[in-house]
Amino acid sequence: MLLVKKEDDKMNTFHIASEADIKSGKTTDVYFKNTMKIFESKDVGDEEVVAEFTTTSLPEEGNWGVFVGLDDVLTLLEGKPVDLYSLPEGTVFRPRDDKGVLTPVMFVQGPYKEFCVYETPLLGFICHPSGIATKAARVKKAAGDATVISFGIRRMHPAIAPSIDRSAYIGGCDAISCIAGAEAVGVTPTGTMPHSLTIIFGSPEDAFRAFNEVLPEEVPRIALVDTYYDETLETFMAHDAMGEELYGVRLDTPSSRRGDFIKIVQEVKWEMDVRGINADIIVSGGMDEYSIPALKKAGVTSFGVGTSVSNARTTNFAMDIVEKEGEPVAKRGKFSGKKMAYRCPECLSYKNLLWHNEDTPECGCGTDMEPMLKKYLENGVRTMERVDETLLRTQLLDQLKKVDLEKE
């Protein structure tokens, strides 16, 4: 067996970038470093530009997304001699307006060489989080008044677990499971129990009883009822062990074993009702906005949603220079000029107009549209107070009432 000796400073460290690595430009693509060398050699790069962030399309063939990641962007650019305008986090946006003009969700204005090396992390800060928030919003839209819990951090690198659950929470999830993520947004983490608890005790009833005896009252008594036996039988065991303190039962049977999951839920629900067992039914395992409606109709009251949210397809934002020294410029396929994104407060449609437009546009529904890009940095200094994630989530839920899951 060949052992490769690492340098001392690389021993026993995780393969993750530090905040210092990100701020020093080590997480950028190398061609931006090479570009900076050229700038320095040729004495260029001080030109003031406007670089906007847009996407040409969204996952799921949807026509709306949720913008998240601004807080990290501000942390990266704070102190740099640039201005930053952005949609507020948790804003529902459309990739294009009715004229086909791409919607700027954010733009940076300042000397290009001051933020050139940050293009890669700037995109990373908004692409994945916005994808997660968009998927979470779709799931919550499908779930309606049912509870949605983000369970997906185990499928992703632990270094980004707080970012995943923060994005899922802003996107509409009612609860999150990550301890660090919950601490970051100021909520209590939510969870049930693992199959390993039953396996170690060797008996579902013994595991349920221990859960009930040991954990404090504020932890909901949710029993995982599919480890060894039929889900209905283990539900009875949970009620025998926990009595009236039983809050709910969770079904996590994998697709290879579950058969017709809707029928299993219906059976558990029926048998609980017949015996007067008043407990919620929570399901997990492969949940998304497509599977949720039928399960909710069958009697499910809460959904643990994992990989479909944590590993959601990213929103493919790109950063493009659209103005240089006050003059409109753009590469092929993009729309030149500094712009303001306007949104109708009723139907959430967009119009994207040049910045110097003096007239407030009117939506086709007859409503005056609102300018959506707010100034968050002025010469590197924050101009807006940080908004609590719970408020961002509440504002997002209000917006979800005005959009549909189907392509409009």
Residue, then its C-alpha position, 0 to 999 in steps of 0.5 A: m500500500l502506497l502512502v503519500k505524505k502530505e505537507d504538514d499544513k495539509m494534514n488533518t484538514f477538510h478540503i474546503a475554502s476558508e473565508a480568507d481564501i474566498k476574499s483573497g480570490k483563491t476560489t476564482d477561475v484562474y483566467f481572472k487572475n491572468t486577466m488581472k496580470i494583463f491589466e497591470s502590465k498594460d495599465v488598463g482595468d480602471e474603467e468604470v463598468v456596470a456588470e449585471f447578473t441575469t439568467t436566460s432560463l430556469p429549472e423545471e421549465g418554470n417562469w419564476g424563480v426566487f433570488v437568494g444569496l445577497d447576504d454573502v455577496l455583501t460580505l464579499l464586496e463590503g469595503k471595495p470601491v463599488d456600488l451594488y444594486s440588487l433585488p431583495e433576498g427572497t424576491v420572486f423574479r422572472p428571467r425575462d420581461d414580455k419583450g424578452v429583455l433579461t431581468p437583472v437580479m443584481f449589478v455591480q458598478g465600479p472599476y472593473k479590476e476592483f471586482c474582476v477576480y470575484e466573478t466566480p464566487l459572486l456567481g456561486f453565492i447566488c446560483h446554488p442558493s437561488g436554485i435551492a430557494t426556488k425548489a423550496a418555494r415550488v415544494k411549499k406552493a404544492a404543500g400549501d398549509a402542510t408543514v415542509i421540513s428541509f431534511g437534505i443536508r446529508r446529501m451535500h457537502p457539510a461545509i455548505a449545510p448552513s447555506i442550504d438550510r438558510s436558502a430552503y427556509i427563505g424559500g418557504c420551508d417551515a422548518i430546517s434540520c441543520i443545527a448550524g443552519a437553524e442557529a444562523v437564521g434564529v430558529t429551532p432545528t427540527g427532526t424526528m428519530p433515525h432508524s438506528l435508534t430502533i436498531i440499537f434498542g432492538s425493538p421499536e417499542d423500546a426505542f419509542r419509549a426511550f425517546n419519550e422518557v429522555l428527551p425534553e417536552e419541547v421536542p415533538r414526539i414523532a416516531l419513525v414507524d417503518t424500521y422492522y415491521d408494517e407501518t401500521l403495526e409500528t404506529f400502534m407500537a408508538h402509541d402504546a409507548m408514548g400514549e397521548e404524547l405521540y405527536g406524529v408518525r413518520l413514514d420513510t419507507p424507500s421506494s424499493r420497499r414501499g409499494d403503493f405509498i399512497k395506499i400505505v398512508q391511507e391505511v395508516k390514517w384509517e387505522m389511526d382514526v378507527r382507534g382514536i389515535n390523534a397524531d400527524i402523519i409525516v412522510s419523507g423520502g423522494m418528496d417533491e412538488y410533484s409527489i406531494p399533492a396526492l400524498k396530502k390528499a391521502g392524509v399526510t400533514s407534514f413532508g420531510v423534503g431532502t435531496s430534491v431541495s438540497n441538490a436542486r438544480t442551480t439557477n444559471f446566473a451569468m455576470d456580463i458587463v453591459e456598460k463601460e464609462g457610461e456607454p452601453v456595451a454587451k457581448r452577443g446575446k446580451f442586452s447592453g445598458k444599465k437597467m432597472a427591473y420593474r415588477c407589477p405588485e399584483c401579477l409579479s410580471y417584469k419590465n426591464l428598462l434603461w436606467h434613465n427611464e423617467d416614466t413609471p411603467e404600467c403593467g398590462c393589468g393596469t397596475d403601476m409597476e415598482p422599481m425592484l433594484k435597491k442600493y445595498l452598497e455605496n462605495g463599499v459601504r452598506t446602505m441597507e440594514r440586514v433583514d431577518e430571514t423569518l421576515l424574508r420567508t414571510q414576504l416570500l410566502d405572500q409572493l407565492k400566492k400570486v404565482d402558479l406551479e404550472k408554466e403560465 
